Amino acid sequence: MLKKNLNRKAFLTGGLFFALSLVMPLFGAEKTAVQIYEEGVQLQNNENYYQAAQCFIEVVDMNPAYSDAWFRLADCSYRIGEYDLALTYLTSAEKYEKNNSSIQNLKGMIYLALGKTEDARQVFNEILRKYPNDVDAHFGLAEIELYDGKFSGAEAQYTEALKRQNTNRKALLSLALVCAETGRYPQAEKYLRQALQYYSGDSEVHYLSSVIYLMKGDYSTAEKQARIAVELNGDFDKAYELLSTILYFQHRYSEVIDLCDFLISRDRKNSSAWYLKGVATDKLGDEEEAISIWSTGLGINPQDELMRTQMEFSIRNILSLEDNRRGAWAKYHVANAAQYESRYDKSGSSYEYQRALILDPMNIQARLKYADTLQMNGMHELYLRQLLFIKDHSNEKLPVAVSDTIEAYNSLLEKTLAKKWNVDPFYLDKTRWNIAIFYTENGSSLRHAGSDRLTAQACADIFSGVAITSVKTQVTPVSGYGEAFRNARSNKFDYFIMVSLSEGAEDMTLSATMYSGRTGTETFKSSFYSTGNNRYSTVLRRFRNAVLDKLTVRGKILDRNGKTVLIDLGKSENIIKGAEFKIIKKGCVRTADSGTGLFYKDDDVVGTLVVTVPGEEVSEAEITYHGFYDRINIDDELILEKMPMVQESGIDTVPNADDNGNTVVQNKVVTGEDLVKEIKKAVERPAILELLRSIY
């Protein structure tokens, strides 16, 4: 009887729970950990990593032993760049599943993102030792090869992955991208055809196909693939951005503007869309409207340096010097200069003050600050010149302190070398090096269309104010090395430089190859990498320093009195007492046939000189002539042979090598201790990695 009652009670209880299960959803019952986890997975698959992470955090709060949720939480953190946090979450996942290769593979990728390449390599190799067919470990090793600049090694790893899974989507697309990056487009298209065969309805496959055809310069096919991508996924903003870039390269500027407006309506913070809308508007001839567009874009994202550079070029071209807007835009550089000063980076602050003055020459605050940097470098004549400029052009009454300083310096500088020899340094033509900068048109940058054109222009512009160099760029692209060499040689340039820019989300690399304009031989090849804020100006300044480090310090004799001569070099070129020069007969010096340095015949060396009194723009020196006869004349050329000592710092905007091309002054772009540490810690990441990492 008791048993029958218990069974009846159990039946009634079970029925009650069944009824409640039907009713509870109507009253908003709480979701289970599994349901929340599945929502998170869906959000993660849609690349909504922040909301997905919130779901997984709820799951592990409900069930701390849910290893899959810990793993996915780590992956979301990795995707948004929180690598240390990702490693912490992964440790929790590893606690419950020590031998899970997916966890170990993600750990390797996090190590790689943190710059711990050897730790990452060890993790991936250990996975392959246990699981030889693990394709994800091969993907990780491929990235390590790319960090080392070994595209062939990366290709080999992707090929190993494809051997194990011959339809693997990531392997096929990665191989296509690597082949395209190395200019092997037939091989890239082979892998693309396979990917499209297996995944024809996948918007990302069509998007990456469009990227590769854009890199190839096949704009028609690139446009077709981008349009398929957005038809398959109407929320694919990257594909819309890519389509706008493709239309830009086809000179369809009105369509570009329409598409940029669409992107801005979806995300007002889309910096790339503001930039490209302004460029397209400028191309249509409305420069004032373009400046307004860029100004709005920079109000939203002040750190977009390429957009700022493009806007500033237009400002300098079309706005009058009296335009009040110039002062507002110059404030950005004045504020940047103050940040450099707080890090004791004199060259950085000087650069920013110069940028401010190029924009707004009447900016008294910036000019006074710039004058102070000249004074700290011992350039008293140039310091006085800046103060006199303020006195002559300021509409306001000068402070008493400034007026007193001008009077004191006028008196102090009564007996300069320039006045002694009756020379006005302001009118000296010190140009010794003529350099051309070229670029090729390609679609490698997906963030700022036409960035190579802008970068070539910026690379030339950063030499403004370097009196001994004349650097020019060609507005239109060249087809390649051959056309650049022909143009440089026909126009008698000493050197020509091919430049290109690759961008990531938080970093960029400026690549430059310098050639002799006379022989076409390579002088040097280098890349300049930077991450964080001010990265564009940083790579430009490093580029300038690298070029100046290859240029020999050259001058000429201005005047002579017996064995004492006046030369057109001084402290502003880092010349100090005891610097030794060879004196070469006028017109008998040329660039070396290969490498750096200069070529001249021994018979054309007519003497030597040693600097005895260095001034700021000119110096006195004692000459010694070769042979029995004195053949030294005014306008004979001077080539630096030796400095008394290797200087640790100096002016970083002048040629910096001796006659053999050896650097004589150890200049650095930055001296702020914290920034130096950050740069040393940074690991250069090829721009292609961003695309490769986006592939699932």
DOZA-142485 format. One record per residue (C-alpha): residue in three letters; x, y, z. Coordinates in steps of 0.5 Angstrom, whole numbers, padded with zeros to 4 digits, always signed. Layout:
# residues N
ALAXYZ
...
This chain:
# residues 696
MET+0000+0000+0000
LEU+0006+0005+0002
LYS+0009+0003-0005
LYS+0003+0005-0009
ASN+0002+0011-0005
LEU+0010+0013-0007
ASN+0009+0011-0014
ARG+0003+0016-0014
LYS+0006+0021-0011
ALA+0012+0021-0016
PHE+0008+0021-0022
LEU+0004+0027-0019
THR+0011+0031-0018
GLY+0013+0029-0024
GLY+0007+0032-0028
LEU+0008+0038-0024
PHE+0015+0039-0026
PHE+0013+0038-0033
ALA+0007+0043-0033
LEU+0012+0048-0030
SER+0017+0047-0035
LEU+0011+0049-0040
VAL+0009+0055-0036
MET+0016+0058-0034
PRO+0018+0060-0040
LEU+0012+0065-0040
PHE+0015+0068-0034
GLY+0022+0069-0036
ALA+0025+0063-0033
GLU+0033+0064-0033
LYS+0037+0061-0038
THR+0042+0055-0037
ALA+0049+0055-0038
VAL+0049+0051-0044
GLN+0044+0056-0047
ILE+0048+0062-0046
TYR+0054+0058-0048
GLU+0051+0057-0055
GLU+0049+0064-0055
GLY+0056+0066-0054
VAL+0058+0062-0060
GLN+0053+0065-0065
LEU+0056+0072-0063
GLN+0063+0069-0063
ASN+0062+0066-0070
ASN+0059+0073-0072
GLU+0065+0077-0070
ASN+0062+0080-0064
TYR+0067+0079-0059
TYR+0065+0083-0054
GLN+0058+0081-0053
ALA+0060+0074-0054
ALA+0066+0075-0048
GLN+0060+0077-0044
CYS+0056+0071-0045
PHE+0062+0066-0043
ILE+0063+0070-0037
GLU+0056+0069-0035
VAL+0057+0061-0036
VAL+0064+0061-0032
ASP+0060+0064-0026
MET+0055+0059-0026
ASN+0060+0053-0028
PRO+0067+0055-0026
ALA+0069+0048-0029
TYR+0066+0049-0036
SER+0073+0049-0040
ASP+0070+0050-0047
ALA+0067+0057-0044
TRP+0074+0059-0041
PHE+0077+0057-0048
ARG+0072+0061-0052
LEU+0073+0067-0047
ALA+0081+0067-0048
ASP+0079+0066-0056
CYS+0075+0073-0055
SER+0080+0076-0051
TYR+0086+0074-0056
ARG+0081+0077-0062
ILE+0081+0084-0059
GLY+0088+0084-0057
GLU+0088+0083-0050
TYR+0093+0078-0050
ASP+0095+0078-0042
LEU+0088+0077-0040
ALA+0087+0071-0046
LEU+0093+0068-0043
THR+0090+0068-0036
TYR+0083+0065-0038
LEU+0087+0060-0042
THR+0090+0058-0036
SER+0083+0056-0033
ALA+0081+0052-0039
GLU+0088+0048-0039
LYS+0086+0046-0031
TYR+0080+0042-0034
GLU+0083+0040-0040
LYS+0091+0039-0040
ASN+0092+0035-0047
ASN+0087+0039-0051
SER+0091+0041-0057
SER+0086+0047-0059
ILE+0088+0050-0052
GLN+0095+0049-0053
ASN+0095+0052-0060
LEU+0091+0058-0058
LYS+0097+0059-0052
GLY+0102+0059-0058
MET+0098+0064-0062
ILE+0098+0068-0056
TYR+0105+0068-0054
LEU+0106+0070-0061
ALA+0102+0076-0061
LEU+0106+0078-0054
GLY+0113+0077-0058
LYS+0115+0071-0055
THR+0116+0067-0061
GLU+0121+0062-0059
ASP+0116+0060-0053
ALA+0110+0060-0059
ARG+0115+0055-0063
GLN+0116+0050-0057
VAL+0109+0050-0056
PHE+0107+0048-0064
ASN+0113+0043-0064
GLU+0110+0040-0058
ILE+0103+0039-0061
LEU+0106+0036-0067
ARG+0110+0031-0064
LYS+0104+0029-0060
TYR+0099+0030-0066
PRO+0103+0030-0073
ASN+0097+0032-0077
ASP+0094+0038-0073
VAL+0094+0043-0078
ASP+0093+0049-0073
ALA+0100+0048-0071
HIS+0102+0048-0078
PHE+0098+0055-0078
GLY+0102+0057-0072
LEU+0109+0056-0075
ALA+0107+0059-0081
GLU+0106+0066-0077
ILE+0113+0065-0074
GLU+0116+0064-0081
LEU+0112+0071-0083
TYR+0115+0074-0077
ASP+0122+0073-0079
GLY+0120+0075-0086
LYS+0121+0068-0089
PHE+0115+0067-0094
SER+0117+0061-0097
GLY+0118+0058-0090
ALA+0110+0060-0088
GLU+0108+0057-0095
ALA+0111+0051-0093
GLN+0107+0050-0087
TYR+0101+0052-0090
THR+0102+0047-0095
GLU+0103+0041-0090
ALA+0097+0043-0087
LEU+0093+0043-0094
LYS+0096+0036-0095
ARG+0093+0033-0089
GLN+0086+0037-0090
ASN+0086+0038-0098
THR+0080+0042-0097
ASN+0082+0046-0091
ARG+0079+0053-0092
LYS+0084+0057-0088
ALA+0090+0053-0092
LEU+0087+0055-0099
LEU+0086+0062-0097
SER+0093+0063-0093
LEU+0097+0060-0099
ALA+0093+0065-0104
LEU+0095+0071-0100
VAL+0102+0069-0099
CYS+0103+0068-0106
ALA+0100+0074-0108
GLU+0104+0078-0103
THR+0110+0075-0106
GLY+0108+0077-0113
ARG+0106+0070-0116
TYR+0099+0071-0118
PRO+0098+0065-0122
GLN+0099+0061-0116
ALA+0095+0065-0112
GLU+0089+0064-0117
LYS+0090+0057-0117
TYR+0089+0056-0109
LEU+0083+0061-0110
ARG+0079+0057-0115
GLN+0080+0051-0110
ALA+0077+0055-0105
LEU+0071+0058-0109
GLN+0070+0051-0111
TYR+0069+0048-0104
TYR+0066+0055-0101
SER+0063+0059-0106
GLY+0057+0061-0102
ASP+0062+0064-0097
SER+0063+0071-0096
GLU+0070+0072-0093
VAL+0072+0067-0099
HIS+0070+0072-0104
TYR+0072+0078-0100
LEU+0079+0075-0100
SER+0079+0074-0107
SER+0077+0081-0108
VAL+0083+0083-0104
ILE+0088+0079-0108
TYR+0085+0081-0115
LEU+0086+0088-0112
MET+0093+0087-0110
LYS+0094+0084-0117
GLY+0091+0091-0120
ASP+0085+0087-0124
TYR+0080+0092-0121
SER+0074+0089-0125
THR+0075+0082-0122
ALA+0076+0085-0115
GLU+0070+0089-0116
LYS+0066+0083-0118
GLN+0068+0079-0112
ALA+0067+0085-0107
ARG+0060+0085-0110
ILE+0059+0078-0109
ALA+0061+0078-0102
VAL+0057+0084-0100
GLU+0051+0081-0103
LEU+0052+0074-0099
ASN+0053+0078-0093
GLY+0050+0085-0092
ASP+0053+0087-0086
PHE+0060+0086-0088
ASP+0063+0093-0087
LYS+0070+0091-0089
ALA+0068+0088-0096
TYR+0064+0095-0097
GLU+0070+0099-0095
LEU+0074+0094-0100
LEU+0069+0096-0105
SER+0070+0103-0104
THR+0078+0103-0105
ILE+0077+0099-0111
LEU+0072+0104-0114
TYR+0077+0109-0112
PHE+0083+0106-0116
GLN+0078+0106-0122
HIS+0077+0114-0121
ARG+0070+0113-0120
TYR+0070+0118-0115
SER+0062+0120-0114
GLU+0061+0112-0113
VAL+0066+0112-0108
ILE+0063+0118-0104
ASP+0056+0115-0104
LEU+0059+0108-0101
CYS+0063+0112-0096
ASP+0057+0116-0094
PHE+0053+0109-0093
LEU+0059+0107-0089
ILE+0059+0113-0084
SER+0052+0112-0083
ARG+0053+0105-0081
ASP+0059+0107-0076
ARG+0060+0115-0076
LYS+0067+0113-0073
ASN+0069+0109-0079
SER+0076+0113-0080
SER+0078+0110-0087
ALA+0071+0112-0090
TRP+0072+0119-0088
TYR+0079+0119-0091
LEU+0077+0116-0097
LYS+0071+0121-0098
GLY+0075+0127-0097
VAL+0080+0124-0102
ALA+0075+0123-0107
THR+0072+0130-0106
ASP+0079+0133-0107
LYS+0080+0129-0114
LEU+0073+0132-0116
GLY+0076+0139-0115
ASP+0073+0141-0109
GLU+0079+0142-0104
GLU+0075+0146-0099
GLU+0070+0141-0098
ALA+0075+0136-0098
ILE+0079+0139-0092
SER+0072+0140-0088
ILE+0071+0133-0089
TRP+0078+0131-0086
SER+0077+0136-0081
THR+0070+0132-0079
GLY+0074+0126-0079
LEU+0080+0128-0075
GLY+0075+0131-0070
ILE+0072+0123-0069
ASN+0079+0120-0069
PRO+0085+0125-0068
GLN+0090+0119-0069
ASP+0089+0118-0076
GLU+0096+0121-0078
LEU+0095+0119-0086
MET+0088+0123-0086
ARG+0092+0129-0082
THR+0098+0129-0087
GLN+0093+0129-0093
MET+0089+0135-0090
GLU+0095+0139-0088
PHE+0098+0138-0095
SER+0091+0141-0098
ILE+0091+0147-0093
ARG+0098+0149-0095
ASN+0096+0149-0102
ILE+0089+0153-0102
LEU+0089+0157-0095
SER+0091+0164-0095
LEU+0096+0165-0089
GLU+0091+0169-0085
ASP+0086+0164-0085
ASN+0084+0163-0078
ARG+0083+0156-0078
ARG+0091+0154-0079
GLY+0092+0156-0072
ALA+0086+0151-0070
TRP+0090+0146-0074
ALA+0097+0147-0071
LYS+0095+0146-0064
TYR+0095+0139-0065
HIS+0102+0139-0067
VAL+0104+0144-0061
ALA+0100+0139-0056
ASN+0104+0133-0059
ALA+0111+0137-0058
ALA+0109+0138-0051
GLN+0108+0131-0050
TYR+0115+0130-0053
GLU+0118+0135-0048
SER+0115+0131-0042
ARG+0119+0125-0045
TYR+0126+0130-0046
ASP+0125+0128-0053
LYS+0128+0134-0056
SER+0128+0132-0063
GLY+0121+0130-0063
SER+0119+0136-0060
SER+0123+0140-0065
TYR+0119+0136-0071
GLU+0112+0138-0068
TYR+0114+0145-0067
GLN+0116+0145-0075
ARG+0110+0142-0077
ALA+0106+0147-0073
LEU+0110+0153-0076
ILE+0109+0150-0083
LEU+0101+0150-0082
ASP+0101+0157-0079
PRO+0107+0161-0079
MET+0104+0166-0075
ASN+0103+0162-0069
ILE+0107+0166-0064
GLN+0107+0160-0058
ALA+0110+0155-0063
ARG+0115+0160-0066
LEU+0117+0162-0059
LYS+0118+0154-0057
TYR+0122+0152-0063
ALA+0126+0158-0062
ASP+0128+0155-0055
THR+0130+0149-0058
LEU+0135+0152-0062
GLN+0137+0156-0056
MET+0138+0149-0052
ASN+0142+0147-0058
GLY+0147+0153-0058
MET+0144+0156-0064
HIS+0144+0163-0062
GLU+0144+0166-0069
LEU+0138+0162-0071
TYR+0135+0163-0064
LEU+0135+0171-0065
ARG+0133+0170-0073
GLN+0126+0167-0070
LEU+0125+0173-0065
LEU+0126+0178-0070
PHE+0121+0174-0074
ILE+0116+0175-0069
LYS+0118+0182-0068
ASP+0117+0184-0075
HIS+0110+0180-0076
SER+0107+0180-0069
ASN+0101+0185-0069
GLU+0101+0185-0061
LYS+0106+0188-0057
LEU+0112+0184-0055
PRO+0113+0182-0048
VAL+0118+0186-0045
ALA+0123+0180-0043
VAL+0123+0178-0051
SER+0124+0185-0053
ASP+0130+0185-0048
THR+0133+0178-0050
ILE+0133+0181-0058
GLU+0137+0187-0055
ALA+0142+0183-0051
TYR+0143+0178-0057
ASN+0144+0183-0062
SER+0149+0186-0058
LEU+0152+0179-0056
LEU+0152+0177-0064
GLU+0156+0183-0067
LYS+0162+0180-0068
THR+0160+0173-0071
LEU+0164+0170-0077
ALA+0158+0172-0082
LYS+0159+0179-0080
LYS+0167+0179-0080
TRP+0167+0176-0087
ASN+0161+0180-0089
VAL+0156+0174-0091
ASP+0149+0173-0090
PRO+0148+0166-0088
PHE+0140+0167-0090
TYR+0142+0167-0098
LEU+0147+0161-0098
ASP+0145+0156-0103
LYS+0148+0150-0099
THR+0144+0144-0103
ARG+0149+0139-0105
TRP+0144+0133-0106
ASN+0139+0132-0110
ILE+0134+0126-0109
ALA+0128+0124-0112
ILE+0122+0119-0109
PHE+0118+0115-0113
TYR+0112+0110-0112
THR+0108+0105-0115
GLU+0101+0104-0115
ASN+0098+0098-0112
GLY+0092+0096-0107
SER+0096+0093-0102
SER+0093+0098-0096
LEU+0086+0097-0094
ARG+0086+0102-0089
HIS+0088+0108-0093
ALA+0087+0108-0101
GLY+0093+0111-0105
SER+0097+0111-0098
ASP+0104+0110-0102
ARG+0102+0116-0106
LEU+0101+0120-0100
THR+0107+0117-0097
ALA+0112+0119-0102
GLN+0110+0126-0102
ALA+0111+0126-0094
CYS+0118+0123-0095
ALA+0120+0128-0099
ASP+0116+0134-0095
ILE+0120+0131-0089
PHE+0126+0134-0092
SER+0124+0141-0092
GLY+0129+0145-0088
VAL+0134+0141-0089
ALA+0139+0146-0093
ILE+0144+0141-0096
THR+0138+0137-0099
SER+0133+0138-0105
VAL+0128+0132-0105
LYS+0123+0132-0110
THR+0117+0127-0111
GLN+0113+0125-0117
VAL+0106+0126-0117
THR+0104+0120-0121
PRO+0106+0113-0120
VAL+0112+0109-0124
SER+0111+0103-0127
GLY+0117+0100-0123
TYR+0125+0101-0122
GLY+0126+0102-0130
GLU+0122+0108-0130
ALA+0124+0111-0124
PHE+0132+0110-0126
ARG+0130+0113-0133
ASN+0127+0119-0130
ALA+0132+0120-0124
ARG+0138+0119-0129
SER+0135+0124-0134
ASN+0134+0129-0129
LYS+0141+0128-0126
PHE+0139+0126-0119
ASP+0144+0124-0114
TYR+0140+0118-0112
PHE+0133+0116-0112
ILE+0128+0112-0107
MET+0123+0107-0108
VAL+0118+0107-0102
SER+0112+0103-0100
LEU+0107+0103-0094
SER+0104+0097-0091
GLU+0099+0098-0085
GLY+0096+0094-0079
ALA+0091+0096-0074
GLU+0096+0099-0069
ASP+0102+0099-0073
MET+0105+0100-0080
THR+0112+0099-0084
LEU+0115+0104-0089
SER+0119+0100-0094
ALA+0125+0104-0098
THR+0130+0102-0103
MET+0135+0107-0105
TYR+0139+0107-0111
SER+0144+0111-0115
GLY+0141+0116-0120
ARG+0147+0115-0124
THR+0148+0108-0124
GLY+0142+0105-0122
THR+0146+0101-0117
GLU+0142+0099-0110
THR+0145+0104-0104
PHE+0141+0101-0098
LYS+0135+0098-0097
SER+0131+0098-0090
SER+0124+0098-0087
PHE+0122+0102-0081
TYR+0117+0100-0077
SER+0113+0103-0071
THR+0107+0102-0067
GLY+0102+0106-0062
ASN+0101+0113-0063
ASN+0105+0118-0068
ARG+0107+0112-0071
TYR+0107+0115-0078
SER+0111+0121-0076
THR+0116+0116-0073
VAL+0117+0112-0079
LEU+0118+0118-0083
ARG+0123+0121-0078
ARG+0127+0114-0078
PHE+0127+0114-0086
ARG+0130+0121-0086
ASN+0135+0119-0081
ALA+0137+0113-0085
VAL+0138+0117-0091
LEU+0142+0122-0088
ASP+0146+0117-0085
LYS+0148+0115-0092
LEU+0150+0122-0095
THR+0157+0125-0094
VAL+0157+0132-0091
ARG+0159+0136-0097
GLY+0161+0144-0097
LYS+0165+0149-0101
ILE+0170+0155-0100
LEU+0166+0161-0099
ASP+0172+0166-0099
ARG+0179+0166-0097
ASN+0185+0170-0094
GLY+0192+0167-0094
LYS+0191+0160-0091
THR+0185+0162-0087
VAL+0178+0160-0091
LEU+0171+0161-0090
ILE+0167+0155-0091
ASP+0159+0154-0092
LEU+0159+0149-0086
GLY+0158+0150-0079
LYS+0154+0148-0072
SER+0148+0147-0076
GLU+0151+0141-0080
ASN+0154+0138-0073
ILE+0161+0141-0075
ILE+0166+0142-0069
LYS+0173+0144-0068
GLY+0178+0140-0071
ALA+0173+0137-0077
GLU+0178+0135-0083
PHE+0176+0136-0090
LYS+0179+0134-0097
ILE+0179+0140-0102
ILE+0177+0137-0109
LYS+0177+0141-0115
LYS+0170+0144-0117
GLY+0166+0140-0121
CYS+0170+0133-0120
VAL+0166+0130-0115
ARG+0161+0124-0116
THR+0157+0119-0113
ALA+0160+0112-0112
ASP+0159+0107-0117
SER+0156+0103-0112
GLY+0154+0103-0105
THR+0155+0110-0101
GLY+0160+0115-0101
LEU+0163+0119-0106
PHE+0168+0118-0112
TYR+0174+0123-0114
LYS+0181+0122-0117
ASP+0187+0123-0113
ASP+0189+0128-0118
ASP+0183+0133-0116
VAL+0185+0133-0109
VAL+0188+0140-0108
GLY+0189+0140-0101
THR+0186+0139-0094
LEU+0183+0144-0089
VAL+0182+0143-0081
VAL+0176+0147-0078
THR+0179+0152-0073
VAL+0173+0157-0071
PRO+0166+0153-0072
GLY+0160+0158-0073
GLU+0153+0156-0074
GLU+0152+0157-0081
VAL+0159+0158-0083
SER+0166+0156-0080
GLU+0173+0159-0081
ALA+0179+0153-0083
GLU+0186+0153-0084
ILE+0188+0150-0091
THR+0194+0146-0093
TYR+0195+0145-0100
HIS+0198+0139-0104
GLY+0204+0139-0108
PHE+0209+0145-0109
TYR+0203+0150-0112
ASP+0197+0153-0109
ARG+0191+0150-0113
ILE+0186+0152-0108
ASN+0180+0157-0110
ILE+0173+0159-0108
ASP+0168+0154-0110
ASP+0172+0148-0109
GLU+0168+0143-0106
LEU+0169+0140-0099
ILE+0168+0133-0097
LEU+0168+0131-0089
GLU+0174+0126-0088
LYS+0174+0125-0080
MET+0171+0128-0074
PRO+0175+0129-0068
MET+0171+0124-0064
VAL+0164+0120-0066
GLN+0159+0125-0063
GLU+0153+0122-0059
SER+0148+0127-0061
GLY+0147+0132-0065
ILE+0142+0136-0070
ASP+0138+0130-0074
THR+0136+0134-0080
VAL+0143+0134-0084
PRO+0147+0129-0088
ASN+0151+0125-0083
ALA+0157+0121-0086
ASP+0164+0122-0088
ASP+0167+0121-0095
ASN+0167+0113-0095
GLY+0159+0113-0093
ASN+0161+0112-0085
THR+0156+0115-0080
VAL+0159+0120-0076
VAL+0154+0122-0071
GLN+0149+0117-0067
ASN+0143+0121-0068
LYS+0136+0117-0065
VAL+0129+0119-0067
VAL+0127+0118-0060
THR+0130+0119-0053
GLY+0125+0118-0048
GLU+0126+0112-0044
ASP+0119+0110-0044
LEU+0118+0110-0051
VAL+0125+0107-0053
LYS+0123+0101-0048
GLU+0116+0101-0052
ILE+0119+0100-0059
LYS+0124+0095-0057
LYS+0119+0091-0054
ALA+0115+0092-0060
VAL+0115+0086-0065
GLU+0114+0087-0073
ARG+0108+0084-0076
PRO+0107+0084-0083
ALA+0101+0087-0085
ILE+0099+0081-0089
LEU+0098+0077-0082
GLU+0092+0081-0080
LEU+0088+0078-0086
LEU+0091+0071-0085
ARG+0089+0072-0077
SER+0082+0074-0080
ILE+0081+0067-0083
TYR+0077+0061-0080
